[in-house]
Amino acid sequence: MIQTILQKPFVRFAIVGSIGFLVDLTCMILLSLWLSPMLARTGSFWIAATSNWAWNRHFTFRHANTMNPKETLQQWGHFLFCSGLSFIPNWGCYYFLMKFVLPNSHPHSLLWPYVAMVPGIVLGLFLNYAFSRFWVFNRKPACP
């Protein structure tokens, strides 16, 4: 049953996204030591996007993994471009939640910058999956 579920590209994409979330969160925490939450969020997103591209190439869309270096670099650029488009609603949601939902005086305000990441990530998941499946990794497998 697990193997059947793992055959679904969206499930594999979501697993990669979960790994990406951990990368994003870890980077966000580390960057927050030196930067404001908004700047740390921006930096952590791009690091996680690159991680997701690599995982998706090798796990979700294996058929698109046989390329020359130039095509690989172009695919990475396409993925980052699409991630950037998906980042707009992701970051917009984060910005809204940071500015208007939880006041700084709330007892949970120290955790809020990290909790506020989740809704935007889920929002971006669906948009990024569509971009990835139908454009970035839409390379047909070579005939044997």
Accessible surface in RSA format (square Angstrom, percent):
REM  Atomic radii and reference values for relative SASA: ProtOr
REM  Chains: A
REM  Algorithm: Lee & Richards
REM  Probe-radius: 1.40
REM  Slices: 20
REM RES _ NUM      All-atoms   Total-Side   Main-Chain    Non-polar    All polar
REM                ABS   REL    ABS   REL    ABS   REL    ABS   REL    ABS   REL
RES MET A   1   181.94  94.2 134.72  89.2  47.22 112.4 104.18  88.6  77.76 103.0
RES ILE A   2   124.49  70.8 123.20  91.8   1.29   3.1 123.20  88.7   1.29   3.5
RES GLN A   3   133.19  74.5 129.32  94.5   3.88   9.2  40.30  85.8  92.89  70.5
RES THR A   4    79.56  56.6  79.19  80.3   0.37   0.9  50.18  67.4  29.39  44.4
RES ILE A   5    71.88  40.9  71.03  52.9   0.85   2.0  71.88  51.8   0.00   0.0
RES LEU A   6    63.14  35.2  60.75  43.5   2.39   6.0  61.06  42.9   2.08   5.6
RES GLN A   7   116.09  64.9 101.01  73.8  15.08  35.9  35.60  75.8  80.49  61.0
RES LYS A   8   115.87  56.5 115.60  70.9   0.27   0.6  61.63  55.5  54.24  57.8
RES PRO A   9    38.44  28.0  38.44  35.0   0.00   0.0  38.44  31.7   0.00   0.0
RES PHE A  10    68.50  34.3  68.05  42.2   0.44   1.1  68.05  41.3   0.44   1.3
RES VAL A  11    42.94  28.3  41.43  37.5   1.51   3.6  42.84  37.2   0.10   0.3
RES ARG A  12    30.41  12.8  30.41  15.5   0.00   0.0   1.99   2.7  28.41  17.2
RES PHE A  13     8.82   4.4   8.22   5.1   0.61   1.6   8.22   5.0   0.61   1.7
RES ALA A  14    32.14  29.6  28.28  43.6   3.86   8.8  29.31  41.3   2.83   7.5
RES ILE A  15    65.36  37.2  62.88  46.8   2.48   6.0  65.13  46.9   0.23   0.6
RES VAL A  16     0.54   0.4   0.54   0.5   0.00   0.0   0.54   0.5   0.00   0.0
RES GLY A  17    18.87  23.3   0.00   N/A  18.87  23.3  15.62  42.9   3.25   7.3
RES SER A  18    67.35  56.9  60.06  80.1   7.29  16.8  35.55  75.7  31.80  44.6
RES ILE A  19    52.50  29.9  52.37  39.0   0.13   0.3  52.42  37.8   0.08   0.2
RES GLY A  20     1.77   2.2   0.00   N/A   1.77   2.2   1.73   4.7   0.05   0.1
RES PHE A  21    52.42  26.2  49.34  30.6   3.08   8.0  51.43  31.2   0.99   2.8
RES LEU A  22   109.69  61.1 108.47  77.6   1.22   3.1 109.55  76.9   0.15   0.4
RES VAL A  23    40.66  26.8  36.58  33.1   4.08   9.8  40.49  35.2   0.17   0.5
RES ASP A  24     5.54   3.9   5.54   5.5   0.00   0.0   0.62   1.4   4.93   4.9
RES LEU A  25    42.90  23.9  42.90  30.7   0.00   0.0  42.90  30.1   0.00   0.0
RES THR A  26    74.94  53.3  71.92  72.9   3.02   7.2  50.10  67.3  24.84  37.6
RES CYS A  27    20.50  15.5  19.52  21.8   0.98   2.3   1.54   3.9  18.96  20.4
RES MET A  28     0.02   0.0   0.02   0.0   0.00   0.0   0.02   0.0   0.00   0.0
RES ILE A  29    79.73  45.4  78.89  58.8   0.84   2.0  78.89  56.8   0.84   2.3
RES LEU A  30    91.95  51.2  91.95  65.8   0.00   0.0  91.95  64.6   0.00   0.0
RES LEU A  31    44.07  24.5  44.07  31.5   0.00   0.0  44.07  31.0   0.00   0.0
RES SER A  32    31.26  26.4  11.66  15.6  19.60  45.2  10.93  23.3  20.33  28.5
RES LEU A  33   125.16  69.7  91.76  65.6  33.40  84.0  95.67  67.2  29.49  79.4
RES TRP A  34   190.47  76.4 154.49  74.8  35.99  84.5 133.54  71.2  56.94  92.4
RES LEU A  35    74.47  41.5  62.95  45.0  11.51  28.9  68.88  48.4   5.59  15.0
RES SER A  36    55.74  47.1  42.47  56.7  13.27  30.6  44.63  95.0  11.10  15.6
RES PRO A  37    51.46  37.5  51.46  46.9   0.00   0.0  51.46  42.5   0.00   0.0
RES MET A  38    38.73  20.1  38.25  25.3   0.48   1.1  38.38  32.6   0.35   0.5
RES LEU A  39   109.26  60.8 105.61  75.6   3.65   9.2 105.64  74.2   3.62   9.7
RES ALA A  40     0.00   0.0   0.00   0.0   0.00   0.0   0.00   0.0   0.00   0.0
RES ARG A  41     0.00   0.0   0.00   0.0   0.00   0.0   0.00   0.0   0.00   0.0
RES THR A  42    46.55  33.1  46.55  47.2   0.00   0.0  38.11  51.2   8.44  12.8
RES GLY A  43    25.29  31.2   0.00   N/A  25.29  31.2  23.79  65.3   1.50   3.4
RES SER A  44     0.00   0.0   0.00   0.0   0.00   0.0   0.00   0.0   0.00   0.0
RES PHE A  45    21.47  10.7  21.31  13.2   0.16   0.4  21.31  12.9   0.16   0.5
RES TRP A  46    91.11  36.6  89.02  43.1   2.09   4.9  80.01  42.7  11.11  18.0
RES ILE A  47    85.70  48.8  80.30  59.8   5.40  13.0  84.33  60.7   1.37   3.7
RES ALA A  48     5.88   5.4   5.88   9.1   0.00   0.0   5.88   8.3   0.00   0.0
RES ALA A  49     5.25   4.8   1.28   2.0   3.98   9.0   4.75   6.7   0.50   1.3
RES THR A  50    52.06  37.0  51.98  52.7   0.08   0.2  43.98  59.1   8.08  12.2
RES SER A  51    23.49  19.8  15.03  20.1   8.46  19.5  19.00  40.5   4.49   6.3
RES ASN A  52    26.25  18.1  26.25  25.4   0.00   0.0   0.62   1.5  25.64  24.8
RES TRP A  53    34.07  13.7  34.07  16.5   0.00   0.0  34.07  18.2   0.00   0.0
RES ALA A  54    38.02  35.0  37.25  57.5   0.78   1.8  37.90  53.4   0.12   0.3
RES TRP A  55   119.40  47.9 116.97  56.6   2.43   5.7 103.28  55.1  16.11  26.1
RES ASN A  56     1.32   0.9   1.32   1.3   0.00   0.0   0.00   0.0   1.32   1.3
RES ARG A  57    17.85   7.5  17.85   9.1   0.00   0.0   0.67   0.9  17.18  10.4
RES HIS A  58   109.15  59.7  93.94  65.3  15.21  38.9  63.18  65.1  45.97  53.5
RES PHE A  59    51.63  25.8  51.37  31.8   0.25   0.7  51.51  31.2   0.12   0.3
RES THR A  60     2.68   1.9   0.00   0.0   2.68   6.4   0.00   0.0   2.68   4.0
RES PHE A  61     7.71   3.9   7.53   4.7   0.18   0.5   7.71   4.7   0.00   0.0
RES ARG A  62   140.10  58.8 131.12  66.8   8.98  21.4  56.10  76.7  84.00  50.9
RES HIS A  63    70.32  38.4  53.44  37.1  16.88  43.2  44.09  45.4  26.23  30.5
RES ALA A  64     0.00   0.0   0.00   0.0   0.00   0.0   0.00   0.0   0.00   0.0
RES ASN A  65    43.75  30.2  31.03  30.0  12.72  30.6   3.14   7.6  40.61  39.2
RES THR A  66    96.24  68.4  84.22  85.4  12.02  28.6  82.71 111.1  13.52  20.4
RES MET A  67    45.85  23.7  14.81   9.8  31.04  73.9  20.31  17.3  25.54  33.8
RES ASN A  68    76.65  52.9  67.70  65.4   8.96  21.6  34.40  82.8  42.25  40.8
RES PRO A  69   115.92  84.5 105.65  96.3  10.27  37.3 111.32  91.9   4.60  28.6
RES LYS A  70   171.47  83.6 162.32  99.6   9.15  21.8 111.13 100.0  60.33  64.3
RES GLU A  71    60.16  34.5  58.47  44.2   1.69   4.0  19.17  37.1  40.99  33.5
RES THR A  72    29.71  21.1  29.71  30.1   0.00   0.0  25.79  34.6   3.92   5.9
RES LEU A  73   115.79  64.5 110.99  79.4   4.80  12.1 113.00  79.4   2.79   7.5
RES GLN A  74   104.72  58.6  94.79  69.3   9.93  23.6  27.51  58.5  77.21  58.6
RES GLN A  75     4.64   2.6   1.76   1.3   2.88   6.9   4.25   9.0   0.39   0.3
RES TRP A  76    80.77  32.4  80.77  39.1   0.00   0.0  80.20  42.8   0.57   0.9
RES GLY A  77    33.21  41.0   0.00   N/A  33.21  41.0  28.06  77.0   5.15  11.5
RES HIS A  78    54.55  29.8  54.36  37.8   0.19   0.5  32.40  33.4  22.14  25.8
RES PHE A  79     0.67   0.3   0.67   0.4   0.00   0.0   0.67   0.4   0.00   0.0
RES LEU A  80    35.03  19.5  33.51  24.0   1.52   3.8  33.87  23.8   1.15   3.1
RES PHE A  81   120.62  60.3 109.74  68.0  10.89  28.3 118.56  71.9   2.07   5.9
RES CYS A  82     0.91   0.7   0.91   1.0   0.00   0.0   0.00   0.0   0.91   1.0
RES SER A  83     1.02   0.9   1.02   1.4   0.00   0.0   0.37   0.8   0.64   0.9
RES GLY A  84    17.44  21.5   0.00   N/A  17.44  21.5  13.79  37.8   3.64   8.2
RES LEU A  85    65.86  36.7  61.84  44.2   4.01  10.1  61.84  43.4   4.01  10.8
RES SER A  86     4.09   3.5   4.01   5.4   0.08   0.2   4.06   8.6   0.04   0.0
RES PHE A  87    23.45  11.7  23.45  14.5   0.00   0.0  23.45  14.2   0.00   0.0
RES ILE A  88   119.11  67.8 111.58  83.1   7.53  18.1 115.50  83.2   3.61   9.8
RES PRO A  89    43.27  31.5  32.63  29.7  10.64  38.7  42.14  34.8   1.13   7.0
RES ASN A  90     6.30   4.3   6.30   6.1   0.00   0.0   0.25   0.6   6.05   5.9
RES TRP A  91    76.96  30.9  76.96  37.3   0.00   0.0  76.79  40.9   0.17   0.3
RES GLY A  92    32.51  40.1   0.00   N/A  32.51  40.1  27.46  75.4   5.05  11.3
RES CYS A  93    32.60  24.7  23.46  26.2   9.14  21.5  10.72  27.2  21.88  23.6
RES TYR A  94     0.07   0.0   0.07   0.0   0.00   0.0   0.07   0.1   0.00   0.0
RES TYR A  95    87.23  40.7  87.23  49.6   0.00   0.0  49.80  37.4  37.43  46.1
RES PHE A  96   110.96  55.5 110.85  68.7   0.11   0.3 110.96  67.3   0.00   0.0
RES LEU A  97    26.27  14.6  26.27  18.8   0.00   0.0  26.27  18.4   0.00   0.0
RES MET A  98    43.92  22.7  27.19  18.0  16.72  39.8  27.19  23.1  16.72  22.2
RES LYS A  99   118.81  58.0  89.24  54.8  29.57  70.4  35.82  32.2  82.99  88.4
RES PHE A 100   142.49  71.3 106.31  65.8  36.18  94.2 113.99  69.1  28.51  81.6
RES VAL A 101    70.69  46.5  46.36  42.0  24.33  58.6  50.41  43.8  20.28  55.0
RES LEU A 102    30.81  17.2  20.96  15.0   9.85  24.8  21.78  15.3   9.04  24.3
RES PRO A 103    81.44  59.4  68.60  62.5  12.84  46.7  80.80  66.7   0.64   4.0
RES ASN A 104   142.42  98.2 123.16 119.0  19.26  46.4  33.07  79.6 109.35 105.7
RES SER A 105   106.75  90.2  70.25  93.8  36.50  84.1  57.83 123.2  48.92  68.5
RES HIS A 106    65.26  35.7  57.69  40.1   7.58  19.4  34.51  35.6  30.75  35.8
RES PRO A 107   117.83  85.9  80.80  73.7  37.03 134.6  93.82  77.5  24.01 149.2
RES HIS A 108   109.85  60.0 107.82  74.9   2.03   5.2  75.49  77.8  34.36  40.0
RES SER A 109    28.40  24.0  19.67  26.3   8.72  20.1   7.59  16.2  20.81  29.1
RES LEU A 110   154.63  86.1 144.80 103.6   9.83  24.7 146.76 103.1   7.88  21.2
RES LEU A 111   108.54  60.4 108.54  77.7   0.00   0.0 108.54  76.2   0.00   0.0
RES TRP A 112    47.23  19.0  46.31  22.4   0.92   2.2  47.18  25.2   0.05   0.1
RES PRO A 113    17.50  12.8  17.50  16.0   0.00   0.0  17.50  14.4   0.00   0.0
RES TYR A 114    54.89  25.6  52.42  29.8   2.47   6.4  31.82  23.9  23.07  28.4
RES VAL A 115    80.00  52.6  76.58  69.3   3.42   8.2  79.51  69.1   0.49   1.3
RES ALA A 116     0.42   0.4   0.00   0.0   0.42   1.0   0.42   0.6   0.00   0.0
RES MET A 117     0.07   0.0   0.00   0.0   0.07   0.2   0.00   0.0   0.07   0.1
RES VAL A 118    67.57  44.5  67.25  60.9   0.32   0.8  67.57  58.7   0.00   0.0
RES PRO A 119    61.18  44.6  50.59  46.1  10.59  38.5  56.93  47.0   4.25  26.4
RES GLY A 120     0.04   0.0   0.00   N/A   0.04   0.0   0.04   0.1   0.00   0.0
RES ILE A 121    39.29  22.4  36.48  27.2   2.82   6.8  37.10  26.7   2.19   5.9
RES VAL A 122    75.44  49.6  74.97  67.9   0.47   1.1  75.44  65.5   0.00   0.0
RES LEU A 123    92.07  51.3  84.05  60.1   8.02  20.2  87.52  61.5   4.55  12.3
RES GLY A 124     5.38   6.6   0.00   N/A   5.38   6.6   5.36  14.7   0.03   0.1
RES LEU A 125    38.63  21.5  32.59  23.3   6.04  15.2  37.84  26.6   0.79   2.1
RES PHE A 126   121.01  60.5 114.14  70.7   6.87  17.9 115.11  69.8   5.90  16.9
RES LEU A 127    68.92  38.4  63.82  45.7   5.11  12.8  67.88  47.7   1.04   2.8
RES ASN A 128    18.59  12.8  18.59  18.0   0.00   0.0   2.30   5.5  16.29  15.7
RES TYR A 129    26.43  12.3  26.43  15.0   0.00   0.0  24.83  18.7   1.60   2.0
RES ALA A 130    42.67  39.2  40.54  62.6   2.13   4.8  41.08  57.8   1.59   4.2
RES PHE A 131    54.08  27.1  51.87  32.1   2.20   5.7  54.07  32.8   0.01   0.0
RES SER A 132     0.00   0.0   0.00   0.0   0.00   0.0   0.00   0.0   0.00   0.0
RES ARG A 133   101.74  42.7  96.18  49.0   5.56  13.2   5.91   8.1  95.83  58.1
RES PHE A 134   136.80  68.4 122.36  75.8  14.44  37.6 122.36  74.2  14.44  41.3
RES TRP A 135   118.38  47.5 107.40  52.0  10.98  25.8  81.37  43.4  37.01  60.0
RES VAL A 136     8.85   5.8   0.00   0.0   8.85  21.3   0.15   0.1   8.70  23.6
RES PHE A 137     1.05   0.5   0.00   0.0   1.05   2.7   0.01   0.0   1.04   3.0
RES ASN A 138    68.34  47.1  54.57  52.7  13.77  33.2   7.85  18.9  60.50  58.5
RES ARG A 139    85.79  36.0  75.67  38.6  10.12  24.1  33.36  45.6  52.43  31.8
RES LYS A 140   148.93  72.7 136.37  83.7  12.56  29.9 103.18  92.9  45.75  48.7
RES PRO A 141    89.01  64.9  72.80  66.4  16.22  58.9  75.12  62.0  13.89  86.3
RES ALA A 142    92.04  84.6  60.52  93.4  31.52  71.7  70.70  99.6  21.33  56.5
RES CYS A 143   121.47  91.9  93.45 104.2  28.02  65.9  30.73  77.9  90.74  97.8
RES PRO A 144   179.52 130.8 107.28  97.8  72.24 262.6 145.77 120.4  33.74 209.7
END  Absolute sums over single chains surface
CHAIN  1 A     8751.1       7655.0       1096.0       6512.4       2238.6
END  Absolute sums over all chains
TOTAL          8751.1       7655.0       1096.0       6512.4       2238.6
